[in-house]
Amino acid sequence: MLSSLSLDNDSFENLIEECRSQISGIFPEWTNYNYSDPGITFLELFVWLRENQQYFLEQLGEDHYREFFRLAGFAPHGRQCARVLAEAVPGSWKGSVPIPAGCRFISGGLPFETTREEFVPDAVIICARQMDKDGRAVFSVGRRQLVYQGAYSFSPFGREPDTGASMLIDVKGRIPANQDFRLAVLLRSNSRRPAMSGVSEELTEISWEYIADGAARPLTVVSDETSGLLYSGRITFRMEGAFLADFDALQIKATLVSGEYDIPPVITGMSLSQIELSQIRNHAFEDGLLLAEGNCFPDQAYEIPQRNFLAESVQIETEDLLSPGKRISWLRTDDFLSCGPEDMRFLPDEHAGTIRFGNGWHGFPPDGKIFLKAVAETAGLAGNIKIGSVFEPDWPMRENIRFSMTKLLSPGRDPETREETMQRIIREKDAVQRAVTLSDYEHLVMETPGLCIHSCHAWTENDDPTTVHIAVRPGDGNRPSVLSEREKNIISSYLEDKRLLGMKLRLCSPGYIRVDITVEAVPSPKYRDASKMLENEIREWFEERKAVYGEPLPYNQLLAKLDASPCIRKLVSLTMQPLSAGIGRSKNRALVPPVNGLFLPGRIEVILNHYQTVQ
């Protein structure tokens, strides 16, 4: 461990005394050491300058901390705008309404803008039906249930999705052909990890088509934020072909073509009239807004009129002194220490509300007029409004369409302070980035993007220590799921650059072992339903152990748990019978599984003996 280095280790008094003591050896003729002597005055001045230099040598500026954070692999979080989904208020528009990008809405005095082109069609969803693979309707929900998001729900492909199952959505109204429209889907939340761009393979493949005039035609999927109905989001469609005048019989059909869901999707709401809004206000200055006159001095800093700006939105230009009438665009940087003396960079400071320029060694200092070309401002944390807030249009339009917030996509955030960044480093510095130990492999598998994994277990064999075997249980633990080939590929792809060189991976499903339990007991007369209570206790015991791989199932532990139950007076007998071959027993009657074995409850039989005498 490096010892702490102190550069400011001498006081003014010690320094002046040390210098005064050396005078006699250097200038013997100098005998007046009083404060009135001009030489002592100059000596005190130089000592004062040295003492100041010592002090400033130990001081660290923002650029130093930025470099320290970069070396540690962390960057301070900047200001972030809130992103929301908003539903068009019924009755506030007629006909289809195109909304260009950059259109502004107001809610609670805060500005919100569309970040891309939006389209609200003259159409509504009136019904959604779950169809089996033979085309028979299994379950349906109406428009009222879909509007009240979260109050009702249905599984588009069933609780056990099978290839060929489909969802049929009945639409009433008009949707122009060759026009992008979006279907917003709200799914019941689960523990699925966020998706990552590096994961290319999807869990499932869904085909979309629209049915009109009795004919089915392919529906072009422009983009899918749901990743095949894994996440809440919007799916952008386009109906290719001629315009269809009559849409009373329009239907949108989604069919599960291939793949398996680790957790079957459950839809709690759908809509064709939702748009995405960002709590942001963009400012663009065609001729540029004059900020200041550069003086070619180092470390110039100038305030931006929009104090709550987003750093990545700032665009700066300066006049070209060698070519009158021309301007030079400057680039944004997060670290001047990485810039050269001729790099034309500026650093936006969201905390101070300013932009800074370099000192001539790190970053070129500007000379001449400095113009602001564009900037965006946001309220950050204060922009997180409540669900149900109404957005009023702040731009001229044919219809006075209004929207109501339905979901917060990402929260607004204020810029992170230096102390908050340091605390985050302390919290996250021990995060597993590489797989070294078996527990590292288990942790990384649980963090695989795009998957929902209940538990996993890693081990090595004595005869092959360079191969890591990992048993993975996908899903939420409500059923004994089997690891599919697509899930294996996703996990292997994610672990590929995190494993040690020379180590091989073998992924498999857990060895599910059903165990039949038979209990005979003398019930207590105080409890009416002792049989049900004992069955619940057994299931709770298995629930507590559902992530324990390869460990014996202790007979004595379950025996003690049931014997202490208040609903019985005496436990007569307990039998545990595994339904899988190759399961051994220890001397204390515990069941011994293979290394990837996972015990699950099978048939539970409780026999109440009301006539046996309690000794």
Secondary structure by P-SEA (a helix, b strand, c coil): cccccccccccaaaaaaaaaaacccccccccccccccaaaaaaaaaaaaaaaaaaaaacccaaaaaaaaaaaccccccbbbbbbbbbccccccccbbbbcccbbbbcccbbbbbccccccccccccbbbbbcccccccccccaaaaaacccccccccccccccccbbbbbbcccccccbbbbbbbbcccccccccccccccccbbbbbbcccccbbbbbbbccccccccccbbbbbbbbccccccccccbbbbbbbcbbbbcccccccccccbbbbbccbbbbbbcccccccccccccbbbbbbcccccccccbbbbbcccccccbbbbbbbbccccccccccbbbbbbcccccccccccccbbbbccbbbbccccccccccccccccbbbbbccccccbbbbbbccccbbbbccccaaaaaaaaaaccccccccccaaaaaaaaaacccccccccccccccccccbbbbbbbcccccccccccaaaaaaaaaaacccccccbbbbbbccbbbbbbbbbbbbcccccccaaaaaaaaaaaaaaaacccccccccaaaaaaaaaaccccccccbbbbbbccccccccccbbbbbcccbbbbbcbbbbbbbcccccc
